[in-house]
């Protein structure tokens, strides 16, 4: 069996700038893209948001921000002019970033 140390043996030969470039390259490779939603999914999300705000229901929203997927749970405080969603704990989510809405 070969006693190979993998990347460890090569890092001593690399400049710090090269190491940083490789780390940046791997980070860029891990970035995710925003999925494209069809009109039916957007309408369904809006109906669930309206239902939650009118009946004071708690919900979970899956949204896309900074090249990653995030989720937030809570009750809605308001929907501002069809632009963003504000939760009771102060979290703001842009409506264009919403992927899925789940009512608890």
N, C-alpha and C positions, 0 to 999 in steps of 0.2 A: 504494500500500500504506500502511496506517495504521501510524504509529510508536507502538504501544501498549506500555507498560511493565507491563501486567498488574496484579498485586497491589502492586507497588512504589509506584505512584503513589497508592494509597489508604492505605497503611500510615502515611504521615505525618499523615493526618487522623484516625487512630484512636487511642484511648487504649490504653495498655499492657494494661489489664484486658480490653479488647475483643479485642486480639490473642491474649491467653492463652485467652480463652473460645473463640475460633475454633480454636486449636490443640487444646484439650481436646475440642471437638466432633468434629474430624477423628480424633483418637485414639480416641474412643468409637465412632466409625463403623467403625473398623478392627478392633474386637474380634470374636473368633470365638466360636462357641458349641460346647459339647460335643455331639458326635453321640450319638444314642440307639442303643445296641447291642441286638440281639436276643439271646435266650437261647442260641441256637446259637453265635453269635460269642463270647459270654462263656465257654461251655463249651470251645470250641476253644482260646481263650487259656489257660484253666486247664490243659488237657491239655498244651499246649506248655510251660507253666511247670513242670509236674510232670516232664515228660520231660527238660527241661533241667537241673533240679536233681538228678534221680536219675542221669543219665548224664554230669553235669559238662560240659554243652555250653554254648558261648557263644551268646548271642542278642541280638537288638535289639528294644527295646520302644518303641513309639510311644505317647505319653501326652499328656493334656491338662492344662495347669496355667497359671494366671494369664492366661486368655483367649487362649492360644496353644498350638500343638502343639509337642512336644519329642520327641527321640529319645535313647535311651541304649543303649550297647552294652557288653557284658561278660558275666561269668559270675555266676550267682546264688550268694549266700552262704546266704540263707535266705528263707523266706516266713513272716512273723510272724502266726500265728493268723488267717490269711485276711484280714489287714488291710493289710499293706504288704509290698513286695518290697525286699530289701536286696542290693545288688551287692557284689562283693568290694572295690571301690574306695570303698565307703561311701555310695554314692548310694541314696537311699530313694525309692520310688515307691508311691503309694497304689494299691491294687488297683482301686478305683472309678474311677481316672483312666486306666487302661489301655485303649487303643483297639485296638491290634494287637500281636501277638507274632510275630517272625520268628526261626527257628532257623538259625544260620549253618552 
